[in-house]
Amino acid sequence: MPNKIQARHILVEKKTLAEDIIEQINTGNKFEELAKKHSTCPSRKKGGSLGEFGRGKMVREFEQAAFALKKGQVTQVPVKTKFGYHIIKRTR
């Protein structure tokens, strides 16, 4: 079980938008481009990249979902936190 991972995310306010973005990713659209277009997080400028982080650094729901992914995987259900709805891609 890794202590640190790398991930990207797309943060939006509405669950329906998050679900639409997941569908776009599944049909071949680039995660990084969708992050730049839709995300409300400042990480959007870097294609949603959050860099490397360890356990205890993110809100619980986000951390659980991110650490459960395998490298290259994207969440197939939006992850709700107090900030909104996240689509997460584990990159390492």
C-alpha positions in Angstrom: 0.0 0.0 0.0 1.7 3.2 -1.1 2.3 6.1 1.3 2.3 8.7 -1.5 0.6 8.9 -4.9 0.3 11.5 -7.7 -3.1 12.5 -9.1 -5.0 14.9 -11.2 -8.6 16.1 -10.6 -11.4 18.1 -12.0 -13.5 20.0 -9.5 -17.0 21.1 -10.5 -20.1 22.3 -8.5 -22.8 20.1 -10.1 -22.9 16.3 -10.1 -24.5 16.2 -13.5 -21.6 18.1 -15.0 -19.1 15.7 -13.3 -21.0 12.7 -14.7 -20.9 14.3 -18.2 -17.1 14.9 -17.9 -16.6 11.3 -16.9 -18.5 10.2 -20.0 -16.3 12.5 -22.1 -13.2 10.9 -20.6 -14.5 7.4 -21.3 -15.1 8.3 -24.9 -11.5 9.4 -25.5 -11.3 13.1 -24.5 -8.1 14.1 -22.7 -8.4 14.5 -18.9 -6.0 17.4 -18.9 -7.9 19.3 -21.5 -11.2 18.8 -19.7 -9.6 19.9 -16.4 -8.4 23.2 -18.1 -11.9 23.7 -19.5 -14.2 22.8 -16.6 -12.4 22.7 -13.3 -12.9 25.4 -10.7 -9.7 24.5 -8.8 -6.5 26.5 -9.4 -4.9 23.2 -10.5 -6.8 23.6 -13.7 -3.9 25.6 -15.1 -1.7 22.4 -14.8 -4.3 20.1 -16.3 -5.7 19.3 -12.8 -2.3 18.1 -11.5 -2.1 18.0 -7.7 1.5 16.6 -7.7 2.5 14.1 -5.1 0.7 13.8 -1.8 0.5 11.5 1.1 -2.2 10.2 3.4 -3.8 12.8 5.6 -3.2 15.7 3.2 -6.6 15.7 1.4 -10.1 15.6 2.7 -11.2 12.1 3.6 -13.5 11.3 0.7 -11.0 12.5 -1.8 -8.1 10.6 -0.2 -10.1 7.3 0.0 -11.1 7.5 -3.7 -7.6 8.5 -4.9 -5.7 5.9 -3.0 -8.2 3.2 -4.1 -7.4 3.8 -7.8 -4.7 2.0 -9.8 -2.2 4.1 -11.8 -4.0 5.5 -14.9 -7.5 4.8 -13.5 -10.2 7.5 -13.3 -13.1 7.5 -10.9 -16.3 6.4 -12.6 -18.5 8.1 -10.0 -18.0 11.7 -8.9 -16.5 12.0 -5.5 -18.5 14.5 -3.3 -16.6 16.6 -0.8 -17.3 19.9 0.9 -15.6 21.6 -2.1 -17.9 20.0 -4.8 -17.7 17.0 -7.1 -14.3 15.6 -8.1 -13.2 13.4 -11.0 -9.9 11.9 -10.0 -7.2 10.3 -12.1 -4.3 8.6 -10.4 -1.1 9.2 -12.3 1.4 7.5 -10.1 
